[in-house]
């Protein structure tokens, strides 16, 4: 095994029942999920409540931290890099020792509340167009009064735009003219766009009061798709995240270029594992795992230990 990266999911990975298997089989997971009082929402929902941003983000964080605790308890090898998708970056910072679990939960709860109550906006997934072509489209549509930007670079052909509802609608029409596919997303806000400015300013106030330690592992951040370990740098980049794009495929490619050949998604679902496979479809010898229950945890640990023994 050359180098290992652990990834932490963002909004959209939630499902009713998440974390329950780990809760029932690991004391560390049980203690953590009970500490943050999320067991009923995670295990029972209802789904409509779990999908609300104000609930989704704290519960995903809690389940991700619980899965990480189980990974560590089970002897999972230490990663050289950690990264997360949007809110998952805060999970990554906590698992790297930059933030305490308590501070991470406070930050995510505040972030979720701000994003739930942000000004009306829209988002749409865009398929089958490159980032460069999509940027030309959003630049042609966007005005100071009605802005639209690329918000997520998930894979080279799976992107997300975000902004004013009318501007997003106009951009979607142009996407179709260019041969792409645009799918409106069921969100009420324009996440990772300039429309998040007021929310970002409020989030910054809590960030200023929060202590950030230097990280134990290199953290590849959404803002610049580069690795950082200095606590002040990590805080400064997280401070910019809400208004700027999640540069996910660039982050993955950066880690591969740094020698990472094994990615482990830790937390609910397997969305990021799927994205990593698409990003590296033409890259040989990249291994991808995900951990969201006891079976997947045991299988991943067994594979990682076997791989380590063979190198």
C-alpha positions as CSV (number, residue, x, y, z in Angstrom):
1,X,0.0,0.0,0.0
2,X,1.6,3.3,-1.1
3,X,-0.6,5.9,0.6
4,X,-4.1,5.9,2.2
5,X,-6.7,8.7,2.2
6,X,-9.9,8.7,4.3
7,X,-12.9,10.5,2.9
8,X,-16.0,11.8,4.8
9,X,-19.4,12.3,3.1
10,X,-21.6,15.4,2.8
11,X,-25.3,16.1,2.6
12,X,-27.2,13.6,0.4
13,X,-25.6,10.5,2.0
14,X,-28.2,10.3,4.8
15,X,-30.7,7.5,5.1
16,X,-33.0,6.3,7.9
17,X,-31.2,3.6,9.9
18,X,-27.7,5.0,9.4
19,X,-25.3,4.3,12.1
20,X,-27.6,1.7,13.9
21,X,-25.5,-1.3,13.1
22,X,-22.3,0.3,14.4
23,X,-24.3,1.6,17.5
24,X,-25.3,-2.0,18.3
25,X,-21.9,-3.5,17.9
26,X,-19.4,-0.9,19.1
27,X,-19.4,0.9,22.4
28,X,-17.5,3.9,21.0
29,X,-20.2,4.4,18.3
30,X,-23.0,4.1,20.9
31,X,-21.4,6.6,23.2
32,X,-20.8,9.1,20.5
33,X,-24.2,8.9,18.9
34,X,-25.9,9.2,22.3
35,X,-23.6,12.1,23.3
36,X,-25.0,14.1,20.4
37,X,-28.6,12.9,20.9
38,X,-29.1,11.9,17.3
39,X,-30.1,8.2,17.6
40,X,-33.9,8.7,17.1
41,X,-33.4,10.8,13.9
42,X,-30.8,8.5,12.6
43,X,-32.5,5.2,13.3
44,X,-36.2,6.1,12.9
45,X,-36.4,9.3,10.9
46,X,-38.9,10.1,9.6
47,X,-37.2,10.5,6.2
48,X,-38.7,14.0,5.6
49,X,-37.2,15.3,8.9
50,X,-33.8,13.6,8.3
51,X,-33.7,15.3,4.9
52,X,-34.0,18.8,6.4
53,X,-30.6,20.5,6.2
54,X,-30.8,21.5,9.9
55,X,-31.0,17.8,10.8
56,X,-29.1,16.2,7.9
57,X,-25.8,17.8,8.5
58,X,-25.4,17.1,12.3
59,X,-26.5,13.5,11.9
60,X,-24.1,12.8,9.1
61,X,-21.3,14.3,11.1
62,X,-22.2,12.2,14.1
63,X,-22.4,9.0,12.1
64,X,-19.2,9.8,10.3
65,X,-17.4,10.4,13.6
66,X,-18.8,7.2,15.1
67,X,-17.7,5.2,12.0
68,X,-14.2,6.7,12.3
69,X,-14.1,5.8,16.0
70,X,-14.9,2.2,15.1
71,X,-12.3,2.2,12.3
72,X,-9.6,3.3,14.9
73,X,-10.9,0.8,17.5
74,X,-10.6,-2.0,14.9
75,X,-7.0,-1.2,14.1
76,X,-7.5,0.7,10.8
77,X,-4.2,2.0,9.5
78,X,-3.5,5.7,9.8
79,X,-4.1,7.7,6.6
80,X,-1.6,10.1,5.1
81,X,-4.5,12.3,3.9
82,X,-8.1,13.0,4.9
83,X,-10.7,15.0,3.0
84,X,-14.4,15.6,3.0
85,X,-17.2,16.7,0.7
86,X,-18.7,20.0,1.9
87,X,-19.8,19.4,5.5
88,X,-17.6,16.3,5.4
89,X,-14.6,18.5,5.6
90,X,-15.5,19.3,9.2
91,X,-15.7,15.5,9.9
92,X,-12.2,15.2,8.4
93,X,-10.9,18.1,10.5
94,X,-12.2,16.4,13.7
95,X,-10.8,13.0,12.7
96,X,-7.4,14.7,12.1
97,X,-7.4,16.1,15.6
98,X,-7.8,19.7,14.4
99,X,-11.2,20.1,16.1
100,X,-12.7,18.4,19.1
101,X,-15.8,16.3,18.4
102,X,-17.8,18.8,20.4
103,X,-16.5,21.8,18.5
104,X,-17.1,20.0,15.2
105,X,-20.7,19.3,16.2
106,X,-21.3,23.0,17.3
107,X,-19.9,24.2,14.0
108,X,-22.0,21.9,11.9
109,X,-25.1,22.6,13.9
110,X,-24.6,26.4,13.3
111,X,-23.7,25.8,9.6
112,X,-26.9,23.7,9.1
113,X,-29.1,26.3,10.8
114,X,-27.6,29.1,8.6
115,X,-28.0,27.1,5.4
116,X,-31.6,26.0,6.3
117,X,-32.5,29.6,6.6
118,X,-30.4,31.2,3.8
119,X,-32.0,33.3,1.1
120,X,-34.0,31.5,-1.6
121,X,-31.8,29.9,-4.2
122,X,-31.6,27.0,-6.5
123,X,-29.2,24.3,-7.5
124,X,-29.0,21.8,-10.4
125,X,-26.8,18.8,-11.3
126,X,-25.2,19.1,-14.7
127,X,-24.1,15.9,-16.6
128,X,-22.1,15.4,-19.8
129,X,-20.4,18.8,-20.0
130,X,-16.9,19.7,-19.0
131,X,-16.2,22.3,-16.3
132,X,-14.7,24.7,-18.9
133,X,-17.9,24.6,-21.1
134,X,-20.1,24.9,-18.0
135,X,-18.1,27.9,-16.8
136,X,-18.7,29.7,-20.1
137,X,-22.4,29.1,-19.7
138,X,-22.7,30.4,-16.1
139,X,-20.5,33.4,-16.9
140,X,-22.7,34.2,-19.9
141,X,-25.9,34.0,-17.7
142,X,-24.7,35.5,-14.5
143,X,-25.2,39.2,-13.6
144,X,-24.5,41.1,-10.4
145,X,-28.2,41.0,-9.6
146,X,-28.8,37.3,-10.5
147,X,-25.7,35.2,-10.0
148,X,-25.1,31.6,-10.8
149,X,-21.8,29.7,-10.3
150,X,-20.3,26.2,-10.4
151,X,-20.8,24.9,-6.9
152,X,-19.5,21.3,-6.9
153,X,-17.0,19.7,-9.2
154,X,-17.8,16.1,-8.3
155,X,-16.4,14.4,-11.3
156,X,-15.3,15.7,-14.7
157,X,-18.8,15.1,-16.0
158,X,-20.9,15.5,-12.8
159,X,-21.0,19.1,-11.8
160,X,-23.5,21.2,-9.8
161,X,-24.5,24.8,-10.4
162,X,-26.0,27.1,-7.8
163,X,-27.4,30.6,-7.5
164,X,-30.5,32.8,-8.2
165,X,-33.4,30.6,-9.3
166,X,-33.9,32.5,-12.6
167,X,-30.2,32.4,-13.4
168,X,-30.0,28.7,-12.7
169,X,-33.0,28.0,-14.9
170,X,-31.5,30.0,-17.7
171,X,-28.2,28.2,-17.3
172,X,-30.0,24.8,-17.4
173,X,-31.6,25.7,-20.7
174,X,-28.2,26.6,-22.2
175,X,-26.8,23.3,-20.8
176,X,-29.4,21.4,-22.8
177,X,-28.5,23.4,-25.9
178,X,-24.9,22.4,-25.6
179,X,-25.9,18.7,-25.3
180,X,-25.6,18.4,-21.6
181,X,-28.2,17.3,-19.0
182,X,-29.5,19.5,-16.2
183,X,-31.4,18.1,-13.2
184,X,-32.8,20.5,-10.6
185,X,-32.0,19.5,-7.1
186,X,-34.5,19.5,-4.2
187,X,-32.9,22.2,-2.1
188,X,-34.1,25.7,-1.1
189,X,-30.8,27.4,-0.9
190,X,-27.9,28.3,-3.3
191,X,-25.2,26.4,-1.4
192,X,-21.5,27.2,-2.2
193,X,-22.4,30.3,-4.1
194,X,-22.1,34.1,-3.4
195,X,-25.7,34.0,-2.2
196,X,-24.3,32.3,1.0
197,X,-22.4,35.5,1.9
198,X,-24.5,36.5,4.9
199,X,-24.5,32.9,6.2
200,X,-20.8,32.7,5.7
201,X,-20.2,35.9,7.7
202,X,-22.3,34.5,10.6
203,X,-20.4,31.2,10.5
204,X,-17.1,33.1,10.6
205,X,-18.1,34.6,14.0
206,X,-18.3,31.1,15.5
207,X,-15.1,30.0,13.7
208,X,-13.2,32.9,15.3
209,X,-14.2,31.5,18.7
210,X,-13.2,27.9,17.9
211,X,-9.7,26.5,18.6
212,X,-8.0,24.8,15.7
213,X,-5.0,22.6,16.3
214,X,-2.5,21.5,13.7
215,X,-3.7,18.4,12.0
216,X,-2.3,14.9,12.6
217,X,-2.8,14.1,8.9
218,X,-2.7,16.2,5.8
219,X,-6.2,17.6,5.1
220,X,-7.1,18.3,1.5
221,X,-9.6,21.1,1.6
222,X,-12.5,22.0,-0.7
223,X,-11.5,25.6,-1.2
224,X,-8.1,25.0,-2.9
225,X,-7.9,21.2,-3.4
226,X,-4.5,21.2,-1.7
227,X,-3.2,19.7,1.6
228,X,-2.8,21.6,4.8
229,X,-1.8,20.8,8.3
230,X,-1.4,24.2,10.0
231,X,-4.4,25.0,12.2
232,X,-4.6,28.6,11.1
233,X,-4.5,27.7,7.4
234,X,-7.2,25.0,7.9
235,X,-9.5,27.5,9.7
236,X,-8.9,30.2,7.0
237,X,-9.8,27.8,4.2
238,X,-12.9,26.4,6.0
239,X,-14.0,30.0,6.4
240,X,-14.1,30.4,2.6
241,X,-15.9,27.2,2.0
242,X,-19.6,28.2,2.1
243,X,-19.3,30.8,-0.7
244,X,-17.0,28.8,-2.9
245,X,-17.0,25.6,-5.0
246,X,-16.4,22.1,-3.6
247,X,-13.4,21.1,-5.8
248,X,-13.8,17.3,-5.2
249,X,-12.4,15.7,-8.3
250,X,-9.4,18.1,-8.2
251,X,-8.8,17.0,-4.6
252,X,-8.9,13.3,-5.5
253,X,-6.5,13.9,-8.4
254,X,-4.2,15.9,-6.2
255,X,-4.0,13.0,-3.7
256,X,-3.4,10.4,-6.5
257,X,-0.6,12.6,-7.8
258,X,0.8,12.6,-4.2
259,X,0.9,8.8,-4.3
260,X,-2.4,7.8,-2.8
261,X,-3.6,4.5,-4.2
262,X,-6.3,3.6,-1.6
263,X,-9.4,5.6,-0.6
264,X,-11.7,4.7,2.2
265,X,-15.0,6.5,2.6
266,X,-16.0,6.6,6.3
267,X,-19.6,7.5,7.1
268,X,-23.2,6.9,5.9
269,X,-23.7,5.7,2.3
270,X,-21.1,5.2,-0.4
271,X,-21.6,8.3,-2.6
272,X,-17.9,9.4,-2.4
273,X,-16.6,5.9,-3.1
274,X,-18.7,5.9,-6.3
275,X,-17.3,9.4,-7.3
276,X,-13.7,8.3,-6.7
277,X,-14.2,5.2,-9.0
278,X,-15.6,7.5,-11.7
279,X,-12.8,10.0,-11.3
280,X,-10.1,7.3,-11.5
281,X,-11.9,5.1,-14.1
282,X,-8.7,5.2,-16.3
283,X,-6.2,5.1,-13.5
284,X,-4.9,1.6,-12.8
285,X,-4.4,0.1,-9.3
286,X,-6.7,2.5,-7.4
287,X,-8.5,0.7,-4.6
288,X,-11.7,2.1,-3.1
289,X,-13.6,1.0,0.1
290,X,-16.4,2.4,2.2
291,X,-17.3,1.9,5.8
292,X,-20.9,2.4,7.0
293,X,-21.6,-0.7,9.1
294,X,-19.8,-3.6,10.8
295,X,-19.6,-5.8,7.7
296,X,-18.1,-3.1,5.5
297,X,-15.8,-2.1,8.4
298,X,-14.5,-5.7,8.8
299,X,-14.1,-6.3,5.1
300,X,-12.2,-3.0,4.7
301,X,-9.8,-3.6,7.6
302,X,-9.1,-7.1,6.3
303,X,-8.3,-5.9,2.8
304,X,-6.1,-3.0,4.1
305,X,-4.1,-5.3,6.4
306,X,-3.7,-7.9,3.6
307,X,-2.6,-5.2,1.2
308,X,-0.1,-3.8,3.7
309,X,1.3,-7.3,4.3
310,X,1.9,-7.7,0.6
311,X,3.9,-4.5,0.2
